[in-house]
């Protein structure tokens, strides 16, 4: 059938199937779907529970455009609509996972973006934001609308889509960070039923048959398939009769000598590092800061999320004193983020303490919107002829 297959603006946004109700093998199914005349069109959407779809008779005009528009109006919408004041919260939520953000000058959510959100449900979170949200537009440097920005998660750089605004090339672009949801497998061939059994099934309640059949379709039937439509944001947690102690986070690596510090963070092409620059004397904040960094690192490790590395550098490391001087740091405990490749650094002020939440908020701010970044002073990174500093 041509509906939603290339002749309308909604091409490719729904699965379309036809069932010949005159065939004996299909009569029981067509009866269970309440088919009484031909042609009959049914729109099938995922229900609240997997395997129990919502089935609706199509009563509108029998044209490709009218049918396509009806299906588009009923598409589940997994796209969050954002404003400037909600952007940071959305970015922080599950910030290690991939996100796609559409900047648009329209106030409605298009079928295309709805379809993409369904295609990558559970793998990429989708949102859209209007051109009038000036702060968001400025943060991402958007100059044209619409513009689709892909945020791979972790410390990975954002990617801007520059191709045609069609589903297939955008799916290919998004597939860099997550695989699209596969179509459900075709049902295995069924053995022929006896006439008596088929007659019995044909008389069963349509509702009962509908609940037990989620992958078959009526004639002709338009269906949007999402696979498992259960939320992936809230995991099921089973209560344990006895408390399970939280595993102690392993300490972050220590860079004892100048060579290891340079090799890990201060080469011209080094990416972001978090450094705990330890003071020569005991500092009451040092154990708290090191524990906070260790627990943040462990949390992301357990989630298998990409995050930049954390290191401690003791006062005995000669590079420690050189960094303090180059960055004009105090003699006490210092937490800094350094990105030699992009030529920036950021200092944690520590005024609110060195607890896990405070340190993680600082790290998230660096990752998500670049707050607190300053230009890296000359001399922190040693240049040579082969490694040219990348300012991009």
Buried (B, 14 or more C-beta within 10 A) or exposed (E): EEBBBEEBEBBBBBBBBEBEBEEEEBBBBBBBBBBEEEEBBBBBBBBEEEEBBEBBEBEEEEEBEBBBBBBBEBBBEBBBEBEBEBBBEBBBEBBBBBBBBBBBEEEEBBBBBBBBBBBBBBBBBBBBBBBEBEBBBEBBEBEEEBBBBBBBBBBBEEBBBEEEEEBEEBBEBBBEBBEBBEEEEEEEEEEEBEEEEBEEBBEEEEEEBBBEBBEBBBBBBBBBBBBEBBEEEEEEEEEEEEEEEEEEBEEBBBBEBBEBBBEBBBBBEBBBBBBBBBBEEEBEBBEBBBBBBBBBBBBBEEEEBEBBBBBBBBBEBEBBBBBBEBBEBEEBBBBBBBBBBBBBBBBBEBEEEBBBEBBBBBBBBBBBBEEBBEEBEEEBBEEEEEBEEEEE
